Amino acid sequence: MKYRKEKDSLGTVTVPEDAYYGASTQRAINNFPISGLRFSRSFIFSLAMIKKCAAMVNGELGLLDEKISKSIVASAQEIMEGKFDTQFPVDVFQTGSGTSTNMNMNEVIANDHVNLGQSSNDVIPSALHISALTRIKGRLVPALLRLKKSLLHKTSEMGDVKKIGRTHLQDAVPIFLGQEFSGYARQVALGIKRIEAVEDRLAELALGGTAVGNGLNTHPDFAKKVVALISKYSNLNFTEAENHFEAQGAQDAAVETSGALKTIAVSLVKICNDIRWLASGPRCGLGEISIPSVQPGSSIMPGKINPVIPEAVIQAAVQVMGNDTTIMIGGQAGNFELNVMLPVIAYNLLQSIDLLSSGADVLAEKCIDGIGANRGNCAGNIEKSLALATYLVPHIGYDRAAAIANKAHETGKTIIQVASEEEILSEKELKKIFNGLKID
């Protein structure tokens, strides 16, 4: 590999000859060989969009030569199109303001003109908000809507399938399988509402605050105009932050968003675990539903099929929960006029959005859509359940019903068999009580 010399305020740095970046980026590469993790394309896209819109506004305001402005716009657009992804090699774990990544972008596009009217301290939080809201609106919400639709379809499809309910992992009174799935659908629907509720806060951008929030070295119309252009190109309604000191000194919107994402992750774990239990077996478990067989499940047991899709989604959800803890701790690092954990907050928040988006899509397509009810098992479990004694309580009282349940358990007989043998009610009355269960 051939190299060239680049100079900055600290001296001379050796940079690969074919690199578009310069000394600042190379120093960051040398200083932070920590994780190998890089910012996602969505973050780089958003950062390049800021630079593009800033150059357009600075040209309009007469602060940049028209030729330079157009060159920056063209270069930023190419980055947005993904043509220079390899030119952003800086590790996520870097300076807490994200200055290294901001400088990386400035160097790849051109030079100091790219940063006119900006600071890493207002640009990086803005890129975080833009990329997060863009991914939520364009990826996560559609994926959750797809999952909700799939669950609602199963709610309808299995609406007439009676099965045993369970509380404390013990038999309870019967419900419909469709009712169980309606609960899952509602969880997802509420998750959508929760994530949509944070959009107004994410829509506020820190641009215009520059270094400490007071707008030093930026034109008074800069932020308003740049934010308007970002809204135009993203088709989202972004606004300038109501208070720049809050927007840069705190990252409460990211913490709030992560909390909503964590709640969605918890919902997915509940749904996936229920599906695993309901499909357990196929012969020695609950076996009330069947899920699609997508791959062999064992290297030693022939014919074994595992619930791999729910398992994968659960793991993704657990990662989101861990990310939320990282983001929460990062949110506490708002020291005076700057939060110094911006890169790790941004990385984890965007990863959580993408994990939940992909997880919801995969769960719907490769699992929920193909679920079928095992009607025989559902009916058989109801007939065997001791919880059927609950139906007798209004007629014979709790204590006598409990005695029936105990005897059924001891003898291995059904509740209906014992109640009939004990002659506590007439056959006609028993038939009327249990007729709705479709059990003779």
N, C-alpha and C positions, 0 to 999 in steps of 0.2 A: 504493500500500500504506500502511495506517495502522500506527502504532507506539505502543508504550507504554514507560514508564520502569520499569526494574527496578534494584534496589540490591543490592550485595554489599559485601564488606569493602574492595574497592578503589574503590568509588564507584558512579556511576550508568551504566547501559548502556541503549541503545535496542534494543528487541526488537519484532519484528512483533506486531501486536495479536492475531492469531489463533494465535500460537505457544503450545504447551503448556509449552515449556521457558522457562527464565529467564536470569538474567545470566551464570551460569557457562557454559552452553551457547553463548550468544551470543558470549562472549569467545573460546571455542574456535573458533567459526565464523570470527571475525575474525582470529584468530591463525594458523590453519592452513589457508589456502587453497592447499594443496600439490598434491593429486593428483585430487581428485574421487572417490576411492575411499571406499566406506562399508563398515562391517561387514555381514556377511551376515545374513539373517533368522534363521538358526539361532543365531547368536551373540546377537542381540537377544532372541530367544526364551529362551535359556538364562539371560541376565542378568535378564530379567523373572521367570523362574521362581524364581531366587534371592530376588528381592525379595518375591515372593508368599509363599514358604515362610518367609522371615525374619519377615514381618509376622504370619503365623499363629503362629509360635513365640513371638515377643515378646508377642503378645496372651495366649497360654497361660501365659507366665511372669509375667504381670502387669506387664510393662514398657511396654505400650502400651494405651491406652484401647480397649475392644472396638470402639467405633464407628470409630475411626481405623484399627484393624487391618483391619476388614472392608472399609473404603473402599480401602485400599492393595491388598488382595487382589483386589478387583473391578477396579481400574484395571490392575493387573499382568496379570490374566487377559485383559483386552481387548487389551493390547499383545501378549501371547502369540498371540492370535487374528489379529494382523496389522492391527488397526484403526487404528494410529497409526504406521505405518512411516515416514511423511514427517516425523515429529517427531524423527528421529535422523539429523541432517545432518552430524555431526562427522566430519571427515576421519580416515582410518586413521592418517595420520602426524601424531601429536599427542604429548602428554606420554607418556613411556615407560611409566608405570604404568597408562595407560588411564583416568586420573582424569576426564578430560573426558567420556568416554562413560559412566562410572559416574554422574557428576553429571547428565549429560543424562537418564539413566534416572530418577534421583531427582527431578529437576525435572518431568519429564513426568508421573510418577505423582502426586506431591504435594509433599513437602518433606523436612526433616531426619529426620522419623520413619521414612522409607523406608530410611535408611542406619543405623538403630540396630543396634549390635553388629557393625558391618562397617567395612571400609576398602576403598578401591579396590585396595589391595595384596593383599588376600585374595579379593576378589570377582571381579576380572578374571581371575586365573589359574583360579579355579573355573569361571567361565563358559566359558573356553577348554576345560577338560577336559570339561565337560558337553556342550558343543556338538560337540566332536571325537568323543567316544565315541558320542554319539547318532547322528551322521552315519555313523560307521563301521558301527555295528550295524544301523542302519535303512536305509542307502543303499548303502554301499560293498560290504559283504560280500554282500548279495543280488545286486548287479550282477556281482560276480566269480563267484558261484555260477552265475548265468545264463550267463556266458561259458564257464565250465568245462563246463557241461552241453552247450552248443552244440559245443564242441570235441570232447567225448567222443562226441557223436553222429556227427561227421564221422570220428572215429577208427574207429568201427564201420562206418560206411557205406562208407568207402574202404579198409577193412582188407585187401581182396584185390587192390588196385591196386599192381602193382610199378612202381617208378620208379628212376631212378638216384639214388644218394646223392651228396652233394658235401661235400668238405672243401677248405678254402683256395679256395673258389669254383671248384674243379676237380672233374672227374668222379671219383667213388669207386664202391665196389661198390653193387649194387642194394639197396634197402630197400622196404618197403611205404609207400605214402602215408599209410595209417592210423597207422603207427609215427611218422611225422613229426609228425602232429597229436596223437598221444598225448604227445609231448614238450611241446607247447604247453599241453595240458590240465594236465600236471603242474606246469608253471611257474605257472599260475594257482592251482592247488591249494596250492602252497607259499606263494604270495603271501598267500592267505587265512590260512594258519597263521601267517605272519610278522606280519600286522596284528592277528590275534587275540591274539598273544603279548604285545602291549603293553597290553592292556585293563586289567590289574590296576593298572598305574601310572597310567593315565588316570583310573581310578576313584577315586583319592585326591584329595580336594578340600582346598584351602587354607583354606576357611571356618573362622573361629574364631581365626585368627592375627592379625587386624586389621592394624595398621600395620607391625610389624616381626617378627611371629611369636610374640610372647609373650602375645597375647590381651588386651591392654589395652582396658578399657572394653567388654568383652563378658561376658555371663553364662556361667558355667562349663558350663551345659547347652545353651547356644545352638547350637553347631556340631553336636553329636551329633543334636539334634532336627531342625535344618534339613536336614542331610544325609539323615536318615531320610525326611523328607517329599519331598525331591528324588528319592530312590530310588523312592518310591511313585508319584509323578506321571510319572516318566520310564520306569518299569518296568525300570530298570537298577540294579545293586548298587553304589552309590557309598559310599565310606567317608571318614571324617575323616582327613586326612593324618597319617601316623605321626609325622612331624616337620615342624612348621610352618616352621621356619627353612629346611629344604631346599625345601619346597613353594613358598616365596615368594622365596628367594634364588637359586634355580636353576629352569631350565625343561627339565631333562633328559628328562622324559617326552615333551615336545613334540618334542625333538630326536630321541629314539628313534623316535617315531611317524613323523616325517618320513623317517627312514632307511628304515623299512619301506615307506613310500609310494614313495620313490625306487626301491627295488628292484622294486616292482610296475611302476612306469613303465618301467624298463629291460626287464622281461619283455615288456611290451606292444610296445615298440619292436622287439625281436627277432622277435616273432610277426608284427607288421605288415610288417616289412621282408621276412621270408621269403615272406609272402603276395604282396607286390608282385612279388618276383622270380619266384615260381612261376607267377604269372598274367601275366607280362610277354609282350608280343607285340601282338596275338594270333597273328600269323603269323611274326614275326621275332625272337621272344624264346623263353623256355623253354616257356611255354604249357602247363604240365602241369596247371594247374587253371584254371577260369574263375570269376570273381567277379561278383556282380550289377552290372548297369549301372544306375546311379542318376541320372546326369545326363550331358549332352554334355560332352566333355572339352576342346574347343578352340574358340577363336573364329575360327580360320583353317583348321583341317583337318577337313573334314566326316567324320563317322563315328567320330572318335577318342573313345575312352572311357578315362578315367583311374581309377586306384585311389584315389578321393578319400576314402573312409572310412578306410582305413589311414593315408593321409597326414594326415588331420585328427587321428586318434588319436595319431600320432607327435608332432605339434605340441603336443597337450595334455600328452603325457608329458614332452616337453622342458621345458615350463613347470614341471611338477612337479619336475624335476631342478634347475631354477633356484631354485624356491621352497625346496628343501632347503638350498641354499647360504645363502640368506638366513636361514633358520631356524637353521642351524648357527652362523652369525656372531652372530645374535641371542641364541642360547643362551649365548654367551660374555659377555654383558653382565649377568651376575648379580653386581652389585657389592654386596658385603656382604649386607644383608638384603632386597634387592629386585632383580629383573631389570627393567631399564628399556627393554626392547624388546618388551614384551608385545603391544602392538597389531599390530606388523608380524609377529610370530610367529603370532598368532591368525589374522590375515587370510590369510597364506600357507598355514598348515596347513589351514584350512578350505577354501580354494580348491583345494588339492591333492586333498583328499578328494572334493570335488565333481567336479573334472575327471576323476579316475580312475573315479568312479562312472558319470558320463555317458559317458565314453569306452568303458568296458567294455560298457555297455548298447548303445550305437550299433554297436560292432564286432560284437557277437553278432547283433543284429537285422538290420542292414543289410549285413552282409558274410558272416560265418561261416555263418549259416544257409543262405545261398544259394550256397555254394561247390559246384562240381561238378568231378569228375575228368575230364581229357581223356585217356582211356585210350590212344588211338592215339599221342599224343605221348609219353606215358610209356613205352610199349613200344618206340617207335622210338628214343628216346634211349638206352634200355638196349642195344639191338642195336648202335648206333653207338659205344658207349663203349669206350675203350681199357682201362678199369679191369677189364673182364671177364678180362683176362689174369691177374688175381689168382686166379681159380678154377683156373688151370693150375699154379700154384706147387707144390701138394702132389704133383703128378704128374711134373713135368719140372724143378722147381727155379726159383729166382727169376731167375737170369741168362737162362736160355732163354726164360722167360715174358716178360722184359723185351725180349728180341730180337724176339719175336713182336709185342709192343705197338709197338715202334719201326717194324717193317716195315708194320704195319697203318696207322700214322699216315702213313708216307711214301707208301704206295700208295692210301690212301683206302678200303682194304678194311676189313671187320670182323675182329675177333679170331678169330671162328669160321672165317671164310673162309681167313685166313692159316694158322691151325693145321691146317686140313684140307689145304691145299695143301702144307704142309711135311711132312705125314704123320708128325708127331711122335707122334701117337696114332691109334688106329683110329677110324673113323667111329662105331663102336659106343661106344667109350670117350668120345669127344667129346660124343656125344648124351647119354650118362649124366651127364656133368659139367654140361652146360648145360640139361638137361631141366627142372630146377626153375625156370628163367627163362622157360619157355614160348616158347623161341625154337628154330626148326628149324635 
